[in-house]
Amino acid sequence: MSEEIKEEMKKLREEVARLKEQLEDVTDREGRKSRGIFIDIGNAHEYVEDVMESVAEGIHGELHKCILIGPGGVRIAKKERLPLGEGEAEVSFPKAAEVMSALGHEYRLRILKELVSGGKYVNELQEKLSEITSSTLSSHLKVLEEAGLVVQEKVRGRYLITIPGRTAYKMTTRITRFLERGSHE
């Protein structure tokens, strides 16, 4: 097991221990005693989402260091990834602009959404996005592929979302949720 995974497991154990300390004796409607944690139900989903996201980010980071699926196919990462914040000056602005441009169309985001659940053939994507023509769908897939957000299997021809594609899709959904939440306050 790598040191990063061991560290992530240690953090998870610490979180479980912290949660156990918060347990309180409760009595349910039938009079049965048990132990539980009281969380404001309005924020429970956010708490669970934050915990799950933290775990997912740790796992994602480990996977991203080991196996990358990109425009060139599957490869094993050779260099150590820098923690967030370090090396930001090395960002390729043309590449960043290409990725952001690829994310800048509703149908391309909908394609990514369809691919998050698993690889799909063009005809399957066409069924889900029946309001656009097959040539338009192909154009959108090409843009996503050139940006490195999706790849097409050489043998079977299915389209797959890459790890950067998943991350980009997740980023757009989080930003959208954040903006929508802010506009309602």
The 8 nearest C-alpha neighbors of each residue, nearest first, counted from 0:
[[1, 4, 2, 5, 3, 6, 8, 61],
 [2, 0, 4, 3, 5, 6, 61, 7],
 [1, 3, 5, 4, 6, 0, 7, 8],
 [4, 2, 6, 1, 5, 7, 61, 0],
 [3, 5, 7, 6, 1, 2, 8, 0],
 [6, 4, 2, 8, 3, 7, 9, 1],
 [5, 7, 9, 3, 4, 8, 2, 10],
 [8, 6, 4, 10, 9, 5, 3, 11],
 [9, 7, 11, 5, 10, 6, 4, 12],
 [8, 10, 6, 12, 7, 11, 5, 13],
 [11, 9, 13, 7, 8, 12, 14, 6],
 [10, 12, 14, 8, 13, 9, 15, 7],
 [13, 11, 15, 9, 14, 10, 16, 8],
 [12, 14, 16, 10, 11, 15, 17, 9],
 [15, 13, 11, 17, 12, 16, 18, 10],
 [14, 16, 18, 12, 17, 13, 19, 11],
 [17, 15, 13, 19, 14, 18, 12, 20],
 [18, 16, 14, 20, 15, 19, 13, 21],
 [17, 19, 15, 21, 20, 16, 14, 22],
 [18, 20, 16, 22, 21, 17, 15, 36],
 [19, 21, 17, 18, 22, 16, 23, 15],
 [22, 20, 18, 19, 36, 23, 17, 35],
 [23, 21, 36, 35, 19, 20, 34, 18],
 [22, 24, 34, 35, 36, 25, 21, 37],
 [25, 23, 34, 33, 35, 32, 22, 26],
 [26, 24, 33, 34, 32, 23, 35, 27],
 [25, 27, 32, 31, 30, 33, 28, 24],
 [26, 28, 30, 29, 31, 25, 32, 33],
 [29, 27, 30, 26, 31, 32, 25, 33],
 [30, 28, 27, 31, 26, 32, 25, 33],
 [31, 29, 27, 28, 26, 32, 25, 33],
 [32, 30, 26, 27, 29, 33, 28, 25],
 [31, 33, 26, 25, 30, 27, 24, 34],
 [34, 32, 25, 24, 26, 31, 35, 27],
 [33, 35, 24, 23, 25, 22, 32, 36],
 [36, 34, 22, 23, 24, 25, 37, 33],
 [35, 37, 22, 23, 21, 38, 34, 18],
 [36, 38, 35, 39, 23, 22, 21, 40],
 [37, 39, 40, 43, 36, 42, 41, 46],
 [38, 40, 41, 42, 43, 37, 44, 46],
 [41, 39, 43, 42, 38, 44, 37, 45],
 [40, 42, 39, 43, 44, 38, 45, 46],
 [41, 43, 45, 40, 39, 44, 46, 38],
 [44, 42, 40, 46, 45, 41, 38, 39],
 [43, 45, 47, 46, 42, 48, 41, 40],
 [44, 46, 48, 42, 43, 47, 49, 41],
 [47, 45, 43, 49, 48, 44, 42, 50],
 [48, 46, 44, 50, 49, 45, 51, 43],
 [47, 49, 45, 51, 46, 50, 52, 44],
 [48, 50, 52, 46, 47, 51, 45, 53],
 [51, 49, 53, 47, 52, 48, 46, 54],
 [52, 50, 54, 48, 53, 49, 55, 47],
 [51, 53, 55, 49, 54, 50, 48, 56],
 [52, 54, 50, 56, 51, 55, 49, 57],
 [53, 55, 51, 57, 52, 56, 58, 50],
 [56, 54, 52, 58, 57, 53, 59, 51],
 [57, 55, 59, 53, 58, 54, 52, 60],
 [58, 56, 60, 54, 55, 59, 53, 61],
 [57, 59, 55, 61, 60, 56, 62, 54],
 [60, 58, 56, 62, 61, 57, 55, 63],
 [61, 59, 63, 57, 58, 62, 56, 64],
 [60, 62, 58, 64, 59, 63, 57, 65],
 [63, 61, 65, 59, 64, 60, 66, 58],
 [62, 64, 60, 61, 65, 66, 67, 59],
 [65, 63, 61, 62, 76, 66, 60, 80],
 [66, 64, 62, 76, 63, 75, 61, 67],
 [67, 65, 75, 63, 62, 74, 76, 64],
 [66, 68, 74, 73, 63, 69, 75, 76],
 [69, 67, 73, 161, 72, 162, 74, 66],
 [68, 70, 72, 71, 147, 161, 67, 73],
 [69, 71, 147, 72, 150, 144, 68, 145],
 [72, 70, 69, 73, 68, 74, 150, 147],
 [73, 71, 69, 68, 70, 74, 150, 67],
 [74, 72, 68, 67, 69, 71, 66, 75],
 [75, 73, 67, 66, 76, 72, 68, 71],
 [74, 76, 66, 65, 67, 77, 73, 64],
 [77, 75, 65, 64, 78, 66, 74, 67],
 [78, 76, 75, 79, 65, 64, 74, 80],
 [77, 79, 76, 80, 64, 81, 75, 65],
 [78, 80, 81, 77, 64, 76, 82, 65],
 [81, 79, 78, 64, 82, 63, 60, 76],
 [80, 82, 85, 79, 83, 86, 84, 87],
 [83, 81, 85, 84, 80, 86, 79, 60],
 [84, 82, 85, 81, 87, 86, 80, 60],
 [83, 85, 87, 82, 86, 81, 88, 89],
 [86, 84, 87, 83, 82, 81, 88, 89],
 [85, 87, 88, 89, 84, 81, 90, 83],
 [86, 88, 89, 85, 90, 84, 83, 81],
 [87, 89, 86, 90, 85, 91, 84, 92],
 [88, 90, 87, 86, 91, 92, 85, 84],
 [91, 89, 88, 87, 92, 95, 86, 94],
 [90, 92, 94, 93, 95, 89, 88, 96],
 [91, 93, 95, 94, 90, 96, 97, 89],
 [92, 94, 96, 95, 91, 97, 98, 90],
 [95, 93, 97, 91, 92, 96, 98, 146],
 [94, 96, 92, 98, 97, 93, 99, 91],
 [95, 97, 99, 93, 94, 98, 100, 92],
 [98, 96, 94, 100, 95, 99, 146, 101],
 [99, 97, 101, 95, 146, 100, 96, 94],
 [100, 98, 102, 96, 101, 97, 95, 103],
 [99, 101, 103, 97, 102, 98, 96, 104],
 [102, 100, 98, 99, 103, 143, 142, 97],
 [103, 101, 99, 100, 104, 108, 98, 107],
 [102, 104, 100, 101, 99, 105, 107, 108],
 [105, 103, 107, 106, 102, 108, 101, 100],
 [104, 106, 108, 107, 109, 103, 102, 110],
 [107, 105, 109, 108, 104, 110, 139, 128],
 [106, 108, 110, 109, 104, 105, 139, 111],
 [109, 107, 111, 105, 106, 110, 112, 102],
 [108, 110, 106, 112, 107, 111, 105, 113],
 [111, 109, 107, 113, 112, 108, 106, 114],
 [112, 110, 114, 108, 109, 113, 115, 107],
 [111, 113, 109, 115, 110, 114, 108, 168],
 [114, 112, 110, 111, 115, 116, 109, 124],
 [113, 115, 111, 117, 116, 112, 118, 160],
 [116, 114, 112, 117, 113, 111, 160, 165],
 [115, 117, 114, 113, 118, 112, 119, 160],
 [118, 116, 114, 115, 119, 159, 113, 160],
 [117, 119, 159, 158, 114, 157, 120, 160],
 [120, 118, 157, 158, 123, 117, 124, 114],
 [119, 121, 157, 123, 122, 158, 124, 156],
 [120, 122, 124, 123, 125, 119, 157, 158],
 [121, 123, 125, 124, 120, 126, 119, 133],
 [124, 122, 126, 120, 125, 121, 119, 127],
 [123, 125, 121, 127, 126, 122, 128, 120],
 [124, 126, 122, 128, 123, 129, 127, 121],
 [127, 125, 123, 129, 124, 128, 122, 121],
 [128, 126, 124, 125, 129, 123, 113, 130],
 [129, 127, 125, 130, 126, 124, 131, 106],
 [128, 130, 126, 125, 131, 127, 132, 124],
 [129, 131, 128, 132, 125, 127, 126, 133],
 [132, 130, 129, 128, 135, 133, 136, 125],
 [131, 133, 135, 134, 136, 130, 129, 125],
 [132, 134, 136, 135, 137, 131, 125, 121],
 [133, 135, 137, 136, 132, 138, 131, 139],
 [136, 134, 138, 132, 137, 133, 131, 139],
 [135, 137, 133, 139, 134, 138, 140, 132],
 [136, 138, 134, 140, 135, 139, 133, 141],
 [139, 137, 135, 141, 136, 140, 134, 142],
 [138, 140, 136, 142, 141, 137, 107, 135],
 [141, 139, 137, 143, 138, 142, 144, 136],
 [140, 142, 144, 138, 139, 143, 145, 137],
 [143, 141, 139, 145, 144, 140, 101, 146],
 [144, 142, 140, 146, 148, 141, 145, 149],
 [143, 145, 149, 141, 147, 146, 142, 150],
 [146, 144, 142, 147, 143, 141, 70, 148],
 [145, 147, 143, 98, 144, 148, 97, 142],
 [148, 146, 144, 70, 145, 149, 69, 143],
 [147, 149, 164, 143, 161, 146, 144, 163],
 [150, 148, 160, 144, 161, 159, 147, 143],
 [151, 149, 159, 144, 158, 70, 160, 152],
 [150, 152, 158, 157, 156, 159, 153, 149],
 [153, 151, 156, 157, 154, 155, 158, 150],
 [152, 154, 156, 155, 151, 157, 150, 72],
 [155, 153, 152, 156, 157, 151, 158, 120],
 [156, 154, 157, 152, 153, 151, 120, 158],
 [157, 155, 152, 151, 153, 154, 158, 120],
 [158, 156, 120, 119, 152, 151, 155, 118],
 [157, 159, 151, 118, 119, 150, 120, 152],
 [160, 158, 118, 150, 149, 151, 114, 161],
 [159, 161, 149, 164, 114, 148, 115, 165],
 [162, 160, 164, 149, 68, 163, 148, 69],
 [161, 163, 165, 164, 166, 68, 160, 67],
 [164, 162, 166, 161, 165, 148, 167, 147],
 [165, 163, 148, 161, 167, 162, 166, 160],
 [166, 164, 162, 168, 163, 167, 169, 161],
 [165, 167, 163, 169, 164, 168, 170, 162],
 [166, 168, 170, 164, 169, 165, 163, 171],
 [169, 167, 165, 171, 170, 166, 164, 172],
 [170, 168, 166, 172, 167, 171, 165, 173],
 [171, 169, 167, 173, 168, 172, 166, 174],
 [170, 172, 174, 168, 173, 169, 175, 167],
 [171, 173, 175, 169, 174, 170, 176, 168],
 [174, 172, 176, 170, 175, 171, 177, 169],
 [173, 175, 177, 171, 176, 172, 170, 178],
 [174, 176, 172, 178, 173, 177, 179, 171],
 [177, 175, 173, 179, 178, 174, 180, 172],
 [176, 178, 174, 180, 175, 179, 173, 181],
 [177, 179, 181, 175, 180, 176, 174, 182],
 [180, 178, 176, 182, 181, 177, 175, 183],
 [181, 179, 177, 178, 183, 182, 176, 184],
 [180, 182, 178, 179, 183, 184, 177, 176],
 [181, 183, 179, 180, 184, 178, 177, 176],
 [184, 182, 180, 181, 179, 178, 177, 176],
 [183, 181, 182, 180, 179, 178, 177, 176]]
